[in-house]
Amino acid sequence: MSELEDSIDVISRVLENISTKEEWLEEKSDYLADFISRHAKVIFSYTGMGVIPAKSIFLSLSILAPEKEYYLKSASHLAYHYLPYIDDAGGVVLLVGSAWERSELLRTMDALNIMNTDYVVVVPYKPDDLTIKKIEKDRSLIPPSAMGISEYVYLALKTAIKSAAKITGRTDMRMKRLIEEVKSLSGLQEYLEPICRDISSFIHDILSSKQPVAILYSPSMEAPALLLQYLLLRQGVLSVAMDFSVAPAENLDKFRVLAMYTGVEIDLFKEVNFRLIKQGVKPHYVKSDFDPVTNQLYVLIAVDSVLRTVLKET
């Protein structure tokens, strides 16, 4: 079996993992959508790698239901710099990254409780006994088994689309299509094959050379870009990830550059690409033609699957 076939096989297993939790994901995305829709202002807060699903749900709702106020804040910023100085924080959805952030989670929940803030916390793993005692049952979403990052972003995306439908009452073609897409991910492997090929080629070059990497991304590519940066750093590869709009294109000649964007956002890529080429930098790129909302999940699944395949081999 070729490496590409291995990656596609991993995608199948990722989708299977999502399928095994489908009942829980469906129920909890309904719960989160109800929570979000009843608040005029919603803060998406996070610890650690919870930043990835947090950014996904924040971007999706900003696109699909801009009628509400949405904020994105790290848990520490929320607890230390925001909650003590505001009368009404609205509703808070706290997305936890891993057990490593246990202290931050407990500290943030203490702040939320002291300030009498309405909140819900998503914990993607089974917490220890002390944490379970501290988390109020009706405020916590804990899966039957640990969630991988793809499942976590799937929950975030499903929640965002359901929330947007509740908030706006939209029944247009795009909303109907998005609702149908997240109901069934069958056939996704075929669409992700060329993206897996592009990512795999880049990853192999980087892992063999250990050259520093600059990942430049359009807004709807932030989630997969952050995951890729994180996984490369774990392999000892110096990596930075930056939005196209702030990327210092004139100073990246010492980096291998990967540009990630969707067809909708191609003008953003063209602008930064022109500046890179002027400096003699030819970026590798990953382009998708998915909807910017679902793109976050689909390309993240591709990144997740390719890295699992490549790192298993290395």
C-alpha positions as CSV (number, residue, x, y, z in Angstrom):
1,M,0.0,0.0,0.0
2,S,1.4,3.5,-0.9
3,E,1.7,6.3,1.6
4,L,-1.1,8.2,-0.1
5,E,-3.3,5.1,0.2
6,D,-2.3,4.9,3.9
7,S,-3.3,8.5,4.4
8,I,-6.7,7.8,2.8
9,D,-7.0,4.8,5.0
10,V,-6.4,6.9,8.1
11,I,-9.0,9.4,6.9
12,S,-11.5,6.4,6.8
13,R,-10.6,5.6,10.4
14,V,-10.9,9.2,11.5
15,L,-14.4,9.3,9.9
16,E,-15.2,6.0,11.6
17,N,-14.2,7.5,15.0
18,I,-16.6,10.4,14.3
19,S,-19.3,7.9,13.3
20,T,-18.9,5.9,16.6
21,K,-19.5,9.1,18.6
22,E,-22.2,10.4,16.3
23,E,-25.1,10.0,18.8
24,W,-23.1,11.9,21.5
25,L,-21.9,14.5,19.0
26,E,-25.4,15.1,17.7
27,E,-26.8,15.5,21.2
28,K,-24.1,17.8,22.5
29,S,-24.0,20.0,19.4
30,D,-27.8,20.5,19.9
31,Y,-27.0,21.4,23.6
32,L,-24.3,23.8,22.6
33,A,-26.4,25.4,19.8
34,D,-29.2,26.0,22.3
35,F,-26.7,27.6,24.7
36,I,-25.2,29.8,22.1
37,S,-28.5,30.9,20.6
38,R,-30.0,32.1,23.9
39,H,-27.2,34.5,24.6
40,A,-26.8,37.9,22.9
41,K,-23.0,37.7,23.5
42,V,-20.9,34.6,23.4
43,I,-17.3,34.1,24.3
44,F,-15.4,31.1,23.0
45,S,-12.5,30.5,25.4
46,Y,-9.9,27.8,25.3
47,T,-6.9,26.2,26.9
48,G,-4.0,24.7,24.9
49,M,-5.1,23.0,21.6
50,G,-8.7,23.9,22.4
51,V,-7.7,27.0,20.4
52,I,-8.3,25.0,17.2
53,P,-12.0,24.1,17.7
54,A,-12.5,27.5,19.4
55,K,-11.2,29.4,16.3
56,S,-13.3,27.1,14.0
57,I,-16.6,27.8,15.8
58,F,-15.8,31.5,16.1
59,L,-15.0,31.9,12.4
60,S,-18.0,29.8,11.3
61,L,-20.5,31.8,13.4
62,S,-18.9,35.1,12.4
63,I,-19.6,34.1,8.8
64,L,-23.0,32.5,9.1
65,A,-24.6,34.5,11.9
66,P,-23.0,37.9,12.3
67,E,-26.1,39.2,14.1
68,K,-24.6,38.2,17.5
69,E,-21.5,39.4,19.3
70,Y,-18.8,36.7,19.4
71,Y,-15.4,36.9,21.2
72,L,-12.4,34.7,21.3
73,K,-10.3,34.7,24.4
74,S,-7.8,32.3,26.0
75,A,-8.9,31.0,29.4
76,S,-6.2,32.9,31.2
77,H,-7.1,36.2,29.6
78,L,-10.7,35.5,30.3
79,A,-10.1,34.8,34.0
80,Y,-7.5,37.5,34.8
81,H,-8.2,40.4,32.4
82,Y,-11.9,40.2,31.4
83,L,-14.3,38.6,33.9
84,P,-13.2,40.8,36.9
85,Y,-13.9,44.0,35.0
86,I,-17.3,43.4,33.2
87,D,-20.8,43.1,34.6
88,D,-22.2,40.7,32.0
89,A,-19.9,38.4,30.1
90,G,-22.8,36.8,28.3
91,G,-22.4,33.0,27.7
92,V,-19.0,31.4,27.8
93,V,-18.1,28.2,25.9
94,L,-14.8,26.9,27.3
95,L,-13.0,24.4,25.1
96,V,-10.3,22.5,26.9
97,G,-7.3,21.2,25.0
98,S,-5.8,18.4,27.2
99,A,-5.2,17.2,30.7
100,W,-2.0,19.2,30.8
101,E,-4.1,22.4,31.3
102,R,-5.9,21.0,34.4
103,S,-4.9,23.9,36.7
104,E,-5.9,26.5,34.1
105,L,-9.3,24.8,33.7
106,L,-10.0,24.7,37.4
107,R,-8.8,28.3,37.8
108,T,-11.0,29.5,35.0
109,M,-14.1,27.7,36.3
110,D,-13.5,29.3,39.7
111,A,-13.5,32.7,38.1
112,L,-16.6,31.9,36.1
113,N,-18.4,30.7,39.2
114,I,-17.3,33.7,41.3
115,M,-18.6,36.1,38.6
116,N,-21.8,34.1,38.3
117,T,-21.2,33.7,34.6
118,D,-23.3,31.3,32.5
119,Y,-20.9,28.8,30.9
120,V,-20.4,25.3,29.5
121,V,-17.1,23.5,29.4
122,V,-16.1,20.9,26.8
123,V,-13.5,18.4,28.0
124,P,-12.3,16.1,25.2
125,Y,-11.0,13.4,27.6
126,K,-12.0,11.7,30.9
127,P,-10.9,14.1,33.6
128,D,-9.4,13.0,36.9
129,D,-11.5,12.7,40.0
130,L,-10.7,16.1,41.4
131,T,-11.6,17.8,38.2
132,I,-14.8,15.8,37.9
133,K,-15.8,17.0,41.4
134,K,-15.2,20.6,40.4
135,I,-17.1,20.5,37.1
136,E,-20.8,20.8,37.5
137,K,-22.5,18.0,35.6
138,D,-25.0,20.2,33.9
139,R,-22.3,22.5,32.7
140,S,-19.9,19.9,31.3
141,L,-19.7,17.9,28.0
142,I,-17.4,14.9,28.4
143,P,-17.3,12.3,25.6
144,P,-17.7,8.6,26.2
145,S,-14.1,8.2,25.0
146,A,-11.3,10.7,24.3
147,M,-11.9,12.9,21.2
148,G,-9.2,13.4,18.7
149,I,-8.7,16.8,17.2
150,S,-10.7,16.0,14.1
151,E,-13.7,14.9,16.2
152,Y,-13.3,18.0,18.3
153,V,-13.4,20.3,15.2
154,Y,-16.3,18.3,13.9
155,L,-18.3,19.0,17.1
156,A,-17.4,22.7,16.8
157,L,-18.5,22.9,13.1
158,K,-21.7,21.0,13.7
159,T,-22.5,23.3,16.6
160,A,-21.7,26.4,14.6
161,I,-24.0,25.4,11.7
162,K,-26.9,24.4,14.1
163,S,-26.4,27.6,16.1
164,A,-26.5,29.8,12.9
165,A,-29.7,28.1,11.7
166,K,-31.3,28.8,15.1
167,I,-30.1,32.4,15.3
168,T,-30.9,33.5,11.8
169,G,-33.7,31.2,10.7
170,R,-31.9,30.9,7.4
171,T,-33.1,28.3,4.9
172,D,-31.1,29.4,1.9
173,M,-29.2,27.0,-0.3
174,R,-25.9,27.4,1.4
175,M,-27.3,26.7,4.9
176,K,-29.1,23.7,3.6
177,R,-26.0,22.4,1.9
178,L,-23.9,22.9,5.1
179,I,-26.4,21.1,7.2
180,E,-26.4,18.2,4.8
181,E,-22.6,18.1,4.6
182,V,-22.1,17.7,8.3
183,K,-24.7,15.1,8.5
184,S,-22.7,12.8,6.2
185,L,-19.0,12.9,5.6
186,S,-19.1,9.9,3.2
187,G,-17.0,10.2,0.1
188,L,-14.7,12.7,1.7
189,Q,-11.6,10.6,1.1
190,E,-11.9,11.1,-2.6
191,Y,-12.0,14.9,-2.3
192,L,-9.1,15.0,0.1
193,E,-6.8,12.8,-2.0
194,P,-5.1,15.7,-3.9
195,I,-4.8,17.8,-0.7
196,C,-3.2,14.8,1.1
197,R,-0.7,14.4,-1.7
198,D,0.3,18.1,-1.5
199,I,0.7,18.0,2.3
200,S,2.6,14.7,2.2
201,S,5.1,16.0,-0.3
202,F,5.8,19.1,1.8
203,I,6.0,17.2,5.1
204,H,8.6,14.7,3.7
205,D,10.8,17.5,2.5
206,I,10.6,19.3,5.8
207,L,11.3,16.3,8.0
208,S,14.3,15.3,6.0
209,S,15.8,18.8,5.9
210,K,14.6,20.1,9.3
211,Q,14.5,23.6,7.6
212,P,12.4,26.1,9.5
213,V,8.9,26.4,8.2
214,A,6.6,29.4,7.7
215,I,2.9,28.4,7.3
216,L,0.9,31.3,5.8
217,Y,-2.8,30.9,5.8
218,S,-6.1,32.5,4.7
219,P,-8.7,32.9,7.4
220,S,-10.5,29.6,6.7
221,M,-7.2,27.7,6.8
222,E,-6.2,28.8,10.3
223,A,-7.4,25.6,12.1
224,P,-5.4,23.1,9.9
225,A,-2.4,25.5,9.8
226,L,-2.2,25.6,13.6
227,L,-2.5,21.9,13.8
228,L,0.3,21.5,11.2
229,Q,2.5,23.9,13.1
230,Y,1.9,22.1,16.4
231,L,2.7,18.7,14.9
232,L,5.9,20.0,13.2
233,L,7.1,21.6,16.4
234,R,6.6,18.2,18.2
235,Q,9.0,16.8,15.6
236,G,11.6,19.4,16.4
237,V,11.0,21.5,13.3
238,L,11.0,25.3,13.9
239,S,7.6,26.4,12.6
240,V,5.6,29.6,12.6
241,A,2.0,30.1,11.4
242,M,0.7,33.5,10.3
243,D,-2.3,34.9,8.6
244,F,-1.6,36.2,5.1
245,S,-2.5,39.7,6.2
246,V,0.4,39.9,8.8
247,A,3.0,37.7,7.1
248,P,6.3,39.4,6.7
249,A,6.8,38.1,3.2
250,E,10.0,40.2,2.7
251,N,11.8,38.3,5.5
252,L,11.0,34.7,4.9
253,D,13.9,33.8,2.6
254,K,15.4,31.5,5.3
255,F,12.2,29.5,5.6
256,R,10.4,26.9,3.6
257,V,7.0,28.5,3.0
258,L,3.7,26.7,2.8
259,A,0.7,28.8,1.7
260,M,-2.7,27.5,2.6
261,Y,-5.9,29.0,1.1
262,T,-9.3,28.3,-0.5
263,G,-10.4,29.3,-4.0
264,V,-12.7,31.9,-2.5
265,E,-9.6,33.6,-0.8
266,I,-7.3,33.3,-3.8
267,D,-6.8,37.1,-4.0
268,L,-5.2,37.0,-0.5
269,F,-2.8,34.4,-1.7
270,K,-1.9,36.3,-4.9
271,E,-1.0,39.4,-2.9
272,V,1.4,37.6,-0.6
273,N,2.7,35.3,-3.3
274,F,3.7,38.4,-5.4
275,R,5.7,39.7,-2.4
276,L,7.3,36.3,-1.8
277,I,8.4,35.8,-5.4
278,K,10.0,39.3,-5.4
279,Q,12.2,38.0,-2.7
280,G,13.0,34.8,-4.6
281,V,10.8,32.6,-2.4
282,K,8.7,30.1,-4.2
283,P,6.1,28.7,-1.7
284,H,4.6,25.3,-1.7
285,Y,0.9,25.6,-1.5
286,V,-2.2,23.8,-0.4
287,K,-5.4,25.0,-2.1
288,S,-8.9,23.7,-1.6
289,D,-12.2,24.6,-3.2
290,F,-14.4,23.7,-0.2
291,D,-16.8,26.2,1.4
292,P,-14.7,28.3,3.9
293,V,-16.9,27.0,6.7
294,T,-16.5,23.2,6.1
295,N,-12.9,23.7,4.8
296,Q,-11.6,24.1,8.3
297,L,-12.7,20.5,9.2
298,Y,-11.9,18.9,5.8
299,V,-8.3,20.1,5.5
300,L,-7.7,19.6,9.2
301,I,-8.7,15.9,8.7
302,A,-6.2,15.7,5.8
303,V,-3.4,17.3,7.8
304,D,-4.2,15.0,10.8
305,S,-4.2,11.9,8.6
306,V,-1.1,12.6,6.6
307,L,0.9,13.5,9.7
308,R,-0.2,10.3,11.4
309,T,0.9,8.3,8.3
310,V,4.2,10.0,7.8
311,L,5.2,10.1,11.5
312,K,4.4,6.4,11.8
313,E,6.9,5.7,9.1
314,T,9.6,8.0,10.4
